[in-house]
């Protein structure tokens, strides 16, 4: 092959890669736009492409059922092949496996117990933990259900439910005290939930377990639903719920897992 032929082949490969990248940009934009369907002009404007280029890309994606079009409106939406890809990804996602390295890192950084909780209906339960190598330390019991109003991890779930879901929970359950620090007044709890949403994490001092302090942050899925909660907890005499370093490390860890699940903050 001559030098001219090699240069021509390289240019052809570069153009092919660029075309694939543009097609992926179009496909990914459907996923992050938040709209059920999109028009050619919208896509072209958002991605800085010509309408002709967008139309060619959409035609190619339609041929693989990644995109579908409504003949009456000429608006495009994700096709069943794209949905199949999403289902395949979700089928292999394991929140516990995703969080395992984050739990280890949090315990190393903060020197306290890091936990992972999942929600089960109107309760939540610990499903994993990493404890520090300290003589005085917190350990939780895995698999025991706790109410959603008592403690940091519980409140982190409740705070990020929809207002309708919070109302429904409060209508179904009396706010019973787990300890003498548990919030049992609805108005006070609603104020606390609003503060949690504003700062992005929950705190607790003895609300679920006497003598314990915790900070808890939510993990969101691609639809923005809270699916799990990470927490750092320790003896209240040593670990402070207003620990800025712990709160920062915790929210950053939760954000990394949320990103793996496809969550994109507004």
C-alpha positions in Angstrom: 0.0 0.0 0.0 1.4 3.4 -1.0 1.7 6.4 1.4 -1.2 8.1 -0.4 -3.4 5.0 0.0 -2.5 4.8 3.7 -3.5 8.4 4.3 -6.7 7.9 2.4 -7.6 4.8 4.5 -6.8 6.7 7.7 -9.0 9.6 6.7 -11.8 7.2 5.8 -11.5 5.5 9.2 -11.6 8.9 11.0 -14.7 9.9 9.1 -16.4 6.6 10.0 -15.5 7.1 13.7 -16.8 10.6 13.7 -20.1 9.4 12.1 -20.5 6.8 14.8 -19.8 9.3 17.5 -22.5 11.7 16.1 -25.0 8.8 16.0 -24.2 8.0 19.6 -24.7 11.6 20.5 -28.1 11.6 19.0 -29.1 8.3 20.7 -27.8 9.4 24.1 -29.7 12.8 23.8 -33.0 10.9 23.7 -32.0 9.3 27.0 -31.2 12.6 28.8 -33.7 15.0 27.2 -36.5 14.0 29.5 -39.0 14.2 26.6 -40.9 11.3 25.2 -40.2 12.3 21.6 -38.1 14.8 19.7 -38.1 16.5 16.3 -35.2 16.8 13.8 -34.9 20.6 14.4 -34.7 20.1 18.2 -32.0 17.5 17.9 -30.0 19.6 15.4 -30.2 22.6 17.6 -29.3 20.8 20.8 -26.3 18.9 19.3 -25.0 21.5 16.8 -25.6 19.4 13.7 -27.3 20.2 10.5 -30.9 18.9 10.0 -29.7 16.9 7.0 -27.1 15.1 9.2 -29.6 14.4 11.9 -32.1 13.0 9.4 -29.4 10.6 8.0 -28.5 9.5 11.5 -32.1 8.9 12.5 -32.7 6.9 9.4 -29.7 4.7 10.2 -30.9 4.2 13.8 -34.4 3.4 12.6 -33.0 0.6 10.5 -31.8 -1.1 13.7 -35.0 -0.4 15.6 -33.0 1.9 18.0 -35.3 4.8 17.0 -39.0 4.8 15.9 -40.9 7.6 14.2 -44.6 8.7 14.4 -45.7 9.0 10.8 -48.3 11.6 11.6 -46.2 14.0 13.7 -42.7 13.1 12.3 -41.4 13.0 15.8 -38.9 10.4 16.9 -38.6 8.3 20.0 -36.5 5.5 21.4 -37.3 2.1 19.8 -37.6 -1.4 21.2 -34.0 -2.2 20.6 -32.9 0.7 22.8 -35.3 -0.4 25.5 -33.8 -3.9 25.3 -30.4 -2.5 25.9 -31.7 -0.6 28.9 -33.3 -3.7 30.3 -30.1 -5.7 29.8 -28.1 -3.1 31.7 -30.6 -2.9 34.6 -30.7 -6.7 34.8 -27.0 -6.8 35.6 -26.9 -3.9 38.0 -26.4 -4.9 41.6 -26.5 -1.9 43.9 -24.9 -3.9 46.7 -21.9 -4.8 44.4 -21.7 -1.2 43.2 -21.6 0.1 46.7 -19.1 -2.4 48.2 -15.9 -0.4 47.1 -17.6 2.9 48.2 -18.3 1.4 51.7 -14.7 0.3 52.1 -13.4 3.7 51.0 -15.8 5.6 53.3 -14.6 3.5 56.3 -11.0 4.1 55.4 -11.6 7.9 55.0 -13.8 8.5 58.0 -12.7 5.7 60.3 -16.3 4.8 61.2 -18.8 2.2 60.1 -20.3 2.6 56.5 -23.6 1.0 55.7 -25.9 0.3 52.8 -29.7 0.3 53.2 -32.5 -0.7 50.8 -36.2 0.1 51.1 -38.8 -2.6 51.5 -42.3 -1.0 51.4 -42.8 1.2 54.4 -39.5 0.0 56.0 -35.8 0.0 55.2 -33.1 -2.5 56.2 -29.4 -2.7 56.3 -28.0 -5.1 53.6 -24.2 -4.4 53.9 -21.7 -2.8 56.1 -17.9 -2.2 56.5 -16.7 -1.7 60.1 -13.4 0.1 61.1 -10.6 -1.6 63.0 -11.4 0.2 66.2 -12.2 -1.3 69.6 -15.1 1.0 70.1 -17.2 0.9 66.9 -20.7 0.7 65.6 -22.1 -2.5 64.1 -25.6 -2.9 62.6 -27.8 -6.0 62.2 -28.4 -6.8 58.6 -32.0 -7.6 57.4 -34.0 -6.1 60.3 -36.7 -3.7 59.1 -36.9 -0.2 60.5 -39.6 2.5 60.1 -38.9 5.3 57.6 -39.1 8.1 60.2 -36.5 6.9 62.7 -32.8 7.5 62.1 -30.6 9.0 59.4 -30.9 6.2 56.8 -34.6 6.0 57.2 -35.1 9.8 56.9 -32.9 9.8 53.8 -35.4 7.5 52.1 -38.5 9.4 53.3 -37.2 12.8 52.4 -36.7 12.0 48.8 -40.1 10.3 48.1 -42.8 12.4 46.4 -45.0 14.6 48.6 -47.8 12.2 47.8 -45.8 9.2 49.0 -44.8 11.0 52.2 -48.4 11.9 52.9 -49.5 8.3 52.3 -46.8 7.0 54.7 -47.8 9.4 57.4 -51.5 8.5 57.0 -50.7 4.8 57.4 -48.3 5.0 60.3 -48.3 6.6 63.7 -44.8 8.1 64.4 -43.9 5.8 67.2 -40.7 6.5 69.2 -37.9 4.0 68.7 -35.8 6.0 71.3 -36.4 9.1 73.2 -34.8 11.1 70.4 -37.1 9.8 67.6 -39.1 12.5 65.9 -42.8 11.7 66.6 -44.5 15.0 65.6 -45.6 15.2 62.0 -45.0 18.9 61.6 -41.5 18.6 63.0 -40.7 15.6 60.8 -41.9 17.5 57.7 -39.6 20.4 58.5 -36.8 18.0 59.0 -37.5 16.3 55.6 -37.4 19.7 53.9 -34.0 20.4 55.5 -32.7 17.0 54.3 -33.8 17.7 50.7 -32.1 21.1 50.8 -28.7 19.9 52.0 -28.8 16.5 50.3 -28.3 14.3 53.3 -29.8 13.3 56.6 -28.3 13.3 60.1 -29.3 11.5 63.3 -28.2 11.6 66.9 -29.7 8.7 68.8 -33.0 8.7 66.9 -32.8 4.9 66.1 -30.1 3.7 68.5 -29.1 5.5 71.7 -25.6 6.8 71.7 -25.2 6.6 67.9 -24.7 9.3 65.4 -25.0 9.0 61.6 -25.0 10.8 58.3 -27.0 9.3 55.4 -27.2 10.1 51.7 -29.6 8.8 49.0 -28.7 6.9 45.9 -31.0 7.6 42.9 -31.7 5.6 39.8 -32.1 6.8 36.2 -35.6 8.0 36.9 -34.6 10.0 39.9 -36.1 7.5 42.4 -34.2 6.9 45.6 -33.3 3.2 45.5 -30.7 2.9 48.3 -29.0 4.9 51.1 -25.4 5.1 52.1 -24.6 6.0 55.7 -21.6 6.6 58.0 -22.3 6.0 61.7 -20.3 5.9 64.9 -20.5 6.4 68.7 -22.0 9.9 69.3 -19.2 10.6 71.8 -16.7 10.4 68.9 -18.5 10.8 65.6 -20.4 14.1 65.1 -23.4 14.3 62.8 -22.2 17.8 61.6 -18.9 16.3 60.4 -18.3 18.2 57.1 -15.6 15.8 55.9 -17.9 12.8 56.4 -20.8 14.5 54.7 -18.8 15.5 51.7 -17.2 12.1 51.3 -20.6 10.4 51.7 -22.5 12.6 49.2 -19.8 12.2 46.7 -19.9 8.4 47.1 -23.7 8.3 46.7 -23.4 10.5 43.6 -20.9 8.1 42.0 -23.2 5.2 42.5 -26.2 7.2 41.3 -24.3 8.1 38.1 -23.6 4.4 37.5 -27.4 3.8 37.7 -28.0 6.5 35.0 -29.0 9.4 37.3 -28.4 12.9 36.0 -29.0 15.7 38.5 -31.0 18.6 37.1 
